[in-house]
């Protein structure tokens, strides 16, 4: 039987406790290797994890190196971002080739990048999830470029859906462009894109992350009329329904396939905040079944209009990978000299475990290896190993996804390097995904 131990705080005296509680968080002293999903996000947006192409041979060699690195850490899953900005790293009739490959949107790189990766990963015993962003058109701010929406859209590939249908494009407060979530034409286009990928490639799942409505407010002069015409009594419900309809549409279209392709979501780590921590405030971000964290925390339900709980209850998605990108203590001293804490890893892990049991949804934990070395609490190399050990106290956590791949090759971050060494001591052999 495993023994348990408390976690020593890094920046303060004492041991880590649950949020708003005197109960100490305990982790097993030993890690037990068993079958589980061990995955990593492979981020192509902004060339985070992938370079621009110099030659077909060089690109294939790089992709084979990715597979080798994944195998080195005894991982068994890659979540490959195939549609970063309304474009494609795969052969498609619906979207132009991505500029992250060649530097020019629509330019054929000379081979099917994603197709090659899927085939080679399969040979190595690695499953691949195709990761898409449904709405994002570009990460650039038009105000910085001093151009209009139409002028920017005219710079995109001639077959880009956004360029062909400018009326289906809206802007955020930061002057970034997205497809309009309220338009049924967008829902059909995104779900058709998903279906095409699922039909044409030997993938385990299709995967969408946290970007639904953007983190910054949208500025759509026509939204109020769309909302009034919808019959909804408040704008938030209207927006959530728009996303709901797309998610259900994707689910229904995947079910038309003659093979099983799973549908997974990786939402922002906080769904809604428990009402007992509302500090007397009222709002839709608070819920009697919400997680234990500070009242000021963003929630994906209110902030991004993503009702993940509904999708889980309805059976529209097969798995959820919450972005639990927080450390165990997450306590800081602010500019006023006050000790503050917003949210803690263990509380969210427990909350997602319970809600996945209730809805019978597979749970993989999204974890932030990229945060090593970023502040005092993340200067402890044991943070990720302790998180993995804590996951094993929750009997329905079926694995882990790390953000992001480049953090497995970066070597100029001492804490990160040490953390990876400790990970290798936990993951010593290949295991089967579940």
C-alpha positions in Angstrom: 0.0 0.0 0.0 1.3 3.4 -1.0 2.3 5.9 1.7 1.5 9.6 1.4 3.4 12.8 2.1 2.6 16.5 2.2 4.0 19.0 -0.3 6.4 21.6 1.1 5.7 25.1 0.0 8.4 26.8 -2.1 7.9 30.5 -1.5 6.3 30.3 2.0 6.6 28.3 5.2 4.7 25.1 5.8 2.9 22.7 3.5 0.5 23.1 0.6 -3.2 23.2 1.5 -6.4 23.0 -0.5 -7.9 26.4 -1.5 -9.7 28.1 1.4 -9.0 25.1 3.7 -6.6 24.0 6.4 -6.5 20.5 4.9 -3.1 19.6 3.5 -2.7 18.2 0.0 -1.1 14.8 0.1 0.6 12.9 -2.7 1.8 9.3 -2.9 5.5 8.7 -2.1 5.7 6.4 -5.1 4.5 6.6 -8.7 2.9 3.5 -10.2 3.3 3.0 -13.9 0.3 1.7 -15.7 -1.6 2.0 -19.0 -2.6 5.6 -19.6 -2.5 8.3 -22.2 0.8 10.2 -22.1 0.5 13.0 -24.6 2.0 16.3 -25.7 0.5 19.2 -27.7 2.3 20.0 -30.9 1.6 23.7 -31.4 2.0 25.0 -35.0 0.4 28.4 -34.5 3.2 31.1 -34.6 5.6 28.2 -35.4 5.8 27.5 -31.7 6.8 23.8 -32.2 7.5 23.7 -35.9 9.9 25.5 -38.2 9.3 26.9 -41.7 10.2 24.5 -44.4 13.6 24.6 -46.1 13.2 21.4 -48.1 10.9 18.4 -48.0 13.7 16.2 -46.7 14.5 18.7 -43.9 10.9 18.9 -42.8 10.4 15.1 -42.8 13.6 14.8 -40.8 12.3 17.3 -38.2 9.0 15.5 -37.9 10.8 12.2 -37.4 12.8 13.8 -34.7 9.6 14.9 -33.0 8.4 11.3 -33.0 11.8 10.1 -31.6 11.6 12.7 -28.8 8.1 11.6 -27.9 9.3 8.0 -27.7 12.3 9.0 -25.6 9.9 10.1 -22.9 7.7 7.0 -23.3 4.8 9.1 -24.4 2.1 7.5 -26.7 0.1 10.4 -28.0 0.6 13.6 -30.0 -2.1 16.3 -30.3 -1.0 17.9 -33.6 -2.4 21.3 -34.4 -3.5 20.9 -38.0 -5.7 24.1 -38.3 -4.1 27.0 -36.4 -5.6 30.0 -38.3 -8.4 28.9 -40.7 -5.8 27.1 -42.7 -4.3 23.6 -42.9 -1.2 21.5 -42.4 -2.9 18.7 -44.4 -4.3 18.1 -47.9 -7.8 19.5 -48.0 -10.5 20.8 -50.3 -11.8 23.2 -47.6 -8.8 25.2 -46.4 -5.5 26.7 -47.8 -2.1 25.4 -46.9 -0.9 27.1 -43.7 1.6 29.9 -43.9 3.4 28.4 -40.9 4.9 25.8 -43.3 6.2 27.9 -46.2 5.6 31.5 -45.0 2.9 31.9 -47.7 -0.6 30.9 -47.1 -1.9 28.6 -49.8 1.6 27.5 -51.0 1.9 23.7 -51.4 4.9 22.5 -49.3 5.4 19.5 -51.6 4.0 16.8 -49.4 1.2 16.2 -47.0 2.7 17.3 -43.7 0.1 15.9 -41.3 -0.4 12.8 -43.4 3.3 12.0 -43.3 3.3 12.5 -39.5 0.3 10.3 -38.9 1.8 7.4 -40.9 5.2 7.7 -39.2 3.7 8.0 -35.7 1.6 4.9 -36.3 4.8 2.9 -37.2 6.2 4.1 -33.8 3.1 3.1 -31.9 2.0 6.7 -31.3 -1.6 7.8 -31.6 -2.4 11.2 -33.1 -5.2 13.6 -32.3 -6.0 16.3 -34.9 -6.2 19.6 -33.1 -8.1 22.5 -34.7 -9.0 26.0 -33.8 -12.5 26.6 -35.0 -12.8 30.4 -35.3 -9.4 32.1 -35.3 -8.4 33.6 -38.7 -5.2 35.4 -37.5 -3.3 36.3 -34.4 -2.2 39.7 -35.7 -3.8 42.9 -34.6 -5.2 44.9 -37.5 -4.7 48.2 -35.6 -1.0 47.4 -35.4 -0.9 46.9 -39.2 -3.1 50.0 -39.7 -5.3 48.2 -42.2 -9.0 47.4 -42.5 -10.7 44.0 -42.1 -11.3 43.7 -45.8 -7.7 44.8 -46.7 -6.3 42.1 -44.4 -8.7 39.4 -45.7 -7.5 40.2 -49.2 -4.0 39.2 -48.2 -5.1 35.6 -47.4 -5.1 32.8 -49.9 -7.8 33.1 -52.6 -9.6 30.0 -51.3 -9.6 31.0 -47.7 -13.2 30.7 -46.4 -12.8 34.0 -44.5 -11.7 35.8 -47.7 -14.5 34.3 -49.7 -17.1 35.2 -47.1 -16.1 38.5 -45.5 -19.6 38.9 -44.1 -18.9 35.9 -41.8 -15.9 37.5 -40.2 -16.0 39.6 -37.0 -13.3 41.5 -35.0 -12.3 41.4 -31.4 -11.5 44.4 -29.2 -7.8 43.8 -29.9 -8.6 44.0 -33.6 -8.1 40.3 -34.2 -10.3 38.5 -36.7 -12.4 35.4 -36.1 -15.2 33.6 -37.9 -18.6 34.6 -36.5 -19.7 31.9 -34.1 -23.3 33.1 -34.5 -23.6 32.2 -38.2 -24.8 28.8 -39.2 -22.6 28.9 -42.3 -19.6 29.0 -40.0 -20.9 26.1 -37.9 -21.4 24.0 -41.1 -18.0 25.0 -42.5 -16.1 24.1 -39.3 -17.9 20.9 -38.8 -17.4 19.9 -42.4 -13.7 20.7 -41.9 -13.6 18.3 -38.9 -15.4 15.6 -40.8 -13.0 15.8 -43.7 -10.0 15.4 -41.4 -11.6 12.5 -39.5 -12.6 10.8 -42.8 -9.2 11.1 -44.5 -6.7 10.4 -41.7 -6.0 7.5 -39.4 -6.4 9.5 -36.2 -7.6 8.6 -32.7 -9.5 11.9 -32.1 -10.4 15.4 -33.2 -9.4 17.9 -30.5 -10.5 21.6 -29.8 -8.7 23.6 -27.2 -9.9 26.6 -25.1 -10.4 29.2 -27.9 -14.1 29.6 -28.6 -15.3 33.2 -28.2 -12.0 35.0 -27.7 -10.5 36.0 -24.4 -10.9 39.7 -25.4 -14.4 41.0 -26.1 -15.7 41.0 -29.6 -16.8 44.1 -31.4 -19.5 43.1 -33.8 -22.0 46.0 -34.6 -24.6 43.4 -35.8 -24.5 41.1 -32.8 -27.2 42.9 -30.9 -29.7 42.4 -33.7 -28.7 38.7 -34.1 -29.2 38.3 -30.4 -32.6 40.0 -30.4 -33.7 37.9 -33.3 -32.6 34.7 -31.6 -35.2 34.8 -28.8 -32.7 34.4 -26.0 -33.3 36.5 -22.9 -29.6 37.3 -22.4 -26.5 37.7 -24.5 -24.4 35.1 -22.7 -27.0 32.3 -23.4 -27.1 33.4 -27.0 -23.3 33.1 -27.3 -23.1 29.7 -25.5 -25.9 28.4 -27.7 -23.9 29.3 -30.8 -20.9 27.3 -29.6 -23.3 24.5 -28.4 -24.7 24.2 -31.9 -21.3 23.8 -33.5 -20.2 21.2 -31.0 -23.3 19.2 -31.5 -22.9 19.5 -35.3 -19.4 18.1 -35.1 -20.6 15.3 -32.9 -23.3 14.4 -35.3 -21.1 14.5 -38.3 -18.4 12.3 -36.7 -21.1 9.8 -36.0 -21.8 9.4 -39.7 -18.3 7.8 -40.2 -17.9 4.1 -40.5 -15.1 4.2 -38.0 -14.8 5.6 -34.5 -13.0 9.0 -34.2 -13.2 10.5 -30.7 -14.1 14.1 -30.0 -12.1 15.8 -27.3 -12.2 19.3 -25.7 -9.4 21.0 -23.8 -11.1 23.9 -22.0 -9.7 26.6 -19.8 -9.1 25.0 -16.4 -11.9 26.7 -14.5 -15.5 26.0 -15.6 -17.4 28.0 -13.0 -16.5 29.1 -9.5 -18.3 27.6 -6.5 -20.9 30.0 -5.1 -19.4 29.8 -1.6 -16.4 31.7 -2.9 -18.4 34.4 -4.6 -17.6 37.0 -1.9 -21.2 38.1 -2.0 -21.1 38.7 -5.8 -23.8 37.5 -8.2 -23.2 36.3 -11.7 -23.4 33.4 -14.1 -19.8 32.6 -13.4 -20.9 31.3 -10.0 -22.5 27.9 -9.5 -23.3 25.7 -6.5 -21.4 22.8 -8.1 -18.4 25.0 -9.2 -14.8 24.6 -8.3 -13.0 26.1 -5.2 -11.1 29.2 -6.3 -11.2 33.0 -6.0 -14.3 34.9 -7.1 -12.2 37.0 -9.6 -11.1 34.0 -11.7 -12.0 33.7 -15.3 -14.4 30.9 -16.2 -14.8 29.2 -19.5 -18.6 29.2 -19.0 -18.8 33.0 -18.7 -15.5 34.2 -20.2 -15.3 32.0 -23.4 -19.0 31.0 -23.6 -18.1 27.3 -23.6 -20.6 25.1 -21.7 -18.3 22.1 -21.5 -20.4 20.5 -18.7 -23.5 20.5 -21.0 -21.4 18.9 -23.8 -20.3 16.2 -21.3 -23.8 15.6 -20.1 -25.2 15.4 -23.6 -22.5 12.9 -24.6 -21.4 15.2 -27.5 -17.7 14.8 -26.5 -15.7 11.6 -25.6 -13.0 13.2 -23.4 -12.0 16.4 -21.7 -8.5 17.7 -21.0 -8.9 20.7 -18.7 -6.0 23.1 -18.9 -5.0 22.8 -15.3 -2.0 25.0 -15.8 -1.6 26.0 -12.1 0.8 24.9 -9.4 -0.1 23.4 -6.1 0.4 26.5 -4.0 -0.1 29.4 -6.5 0.3 31.9 -3.7 2.0 35.2 -4.3 2.7 38.6 -2.8 1.1 41.4 -4.9 2.4 44.9 -5.4 0.6 46.0 -2.2 2.5 43.5 -0.2 -0.6 41.3 0.3 -0.6 37.5 0.1 -2.9 36.4 -2.7 -4.1 33.1 -4.1 -6.4 32.6 -7.0 -6.7 28.9 -7.7 -4.7 25.7 -7.0 -3.9 22.6 -9.0 -5.3 20.0 -6.6 -8.7 21.7 -6.2 -9.3 21.8 -10.0 -8.0 18.2 -10.5 -10.5 17.0 -7.9 -13.4 19.1 -9.4 -12.8 17.7 -12.9 -12.5 14.2 -11.6 -15.9 14.5 -9.9 -17.7 16.1 -12.8 -16.2 13.5 -15.3 -17.5 10.7 -13.0 -20.9 12.3 -13.0 -21.1 12.6 -16.8 -19.2 9.4 -17.6 -16.6 11.4 -19.6 -13.0 10.3 -20.1 -10.6 12.6 -18.3 -7.0 13.5 -19.2 -5.3 16.2 -17.3 -3.7 19.1 -19.2 -0.5 20.1 -17.5 1.8 23.1 -17.9 5.4 21.9 -18.3 6.0 25.2 -20.1 5.6 27.1 -16.8 8.7 25.6 -15.3 11.0 28.5 -14.1 8.4 31.2 -14.7 8.0 32.2 -11.0 9.0 31.1 -7.5 6.5 28.2 -7.3 7.5 26.9 -10.7 11.2 26.8 -9.7 10.6 23.5 -7.9 11.4 20.7 -10.4 9.2 18.4 -8.3 6.0 20.3 -9.3 5.1 18.2 -12.3 6.1 14.9 -10.8 4.0 15.7 -7.7 1.1 16.6 -10.0 1.4 13.3 -11.7 1.5 11.5 -8.4 -1.6 13.5 -7.2 -3.4 12.5 -10.4 -3.0 8.9 -9.3 -5.1 9.6 -6.2 -8.1 10.2 -8.5 -9.1 6.9 -10.0 -10.6 8.3 -13.2 -7.7 10.4 -14.5 -6.8 8.4 -17.5 -3.6 10.2 -18.5 -1.9 13.5 -19.1 -1.3 16.0 -22.0 1.7 18.4 -21.6 1.8 21.9 -23.2 3.9 22.1 -25.3 6.4 20.0 -27.4 9.1 22.6 -27.6 9.6 22.4 -23.8 10.8 18.9 -24.3 13.8 20.1 -26.4 14.5 23.5 -24.7 17.8 23.3 -22.8 18.3 26.8 -21.4 15.9 26.5 -18.5 17.6 24.7 -15.6 14.3 24.0 -13.7 12.7 22.6 -16.8 15.6 20.4 -17.6 15.6 19.0 -14.0 11.9 18.5 -14.2 12.2 16.5 -17.4 14.9 14.4 -15.7 12.5 13.6 -12.9 9.7 12.8 -15.4 12.0 10.2 -17.0 12.4 8.6 -13.6 8.6 8.2 -13.4 8.0 7.2 -17.0 10.5 4.4 -17.5 8.7 2.2 -20.0 6.1 2.3 -22.8 2.5 2.0 -21.8 -0.7 1.6 -23.8 -3.0 4.6 -24.1 -6.5 4.4 -22.6 
